[in-house]
């Protein structure tokens, strides 16, 4: 599994409702394609875009935008984030 956990900062939670995006902490070797495939397989939702960010603390973040409107909220509720 390339996804380690979903990030629950104030900014990431606001992106769920506002932008239909979820933020995950991922393995350092993960690629955009890996994350898109894993999200589709694990949560059954299509992905429009994946942005990767290397954080200063050494973590790698993936910001995933979903195709279906409201999909980020549905996945977040499955993960018990909101």
C-alpha positions, -999 to 999 in steps of 0.1 A, spaced: 0 0 0 14 33 -10 -11 54 10 -1 56 47 -30 77 61 -53 106 54 -43 140 67 -68 158 90 -55 193 93 -78 223 92 -68 231 56 -72 195 44 -107 192 59 -118 224 43 -106 211 9 -129 181 13 -160 202 12 -148 232 -9 -127 216 -36 -137 179 -36 -101 169 -26 -85 146 0 -50 148 13 -30 116 20 5 110 35 21 85 11 53 65 8 83 84 -6 85 61 -36 48 66 -46 40 81 -80 8 100 -91 -2 69 -111 2 46 -80 -19 69 -59 -47 72 -85 -49 35 -89 -49 27 -52 -77 53 -45 -98 38 -73 -92 3 -61 -96 10 -23 -125 35 -24 -142 28 -58 -140 65 -68 -126 79 -100 -97 104 -97 -93 136 -118 -60 149 -106 -32 140 -82 -7 166 -69 24 155 -50 42 176 -24 74 168 -5 69 184 29 97 199 50 93 172 77 102 145 52 67 133 45 53 131 10 17 143 5 -7 135 -23 -37 158 -29 -63 138 -47 -92 155 -67 -122 132 -73 -143 131 -105 -178 128 -89 -190 157 -69 -192 149 -32 -169 118 -36 -143 133 -12 -170 137 15 -181 101 10 -146 87 12 -138 109 42 -169 96 60 -158 60 52 -124 68 68 -142 85 97 -125 118 91 -157 139 92 
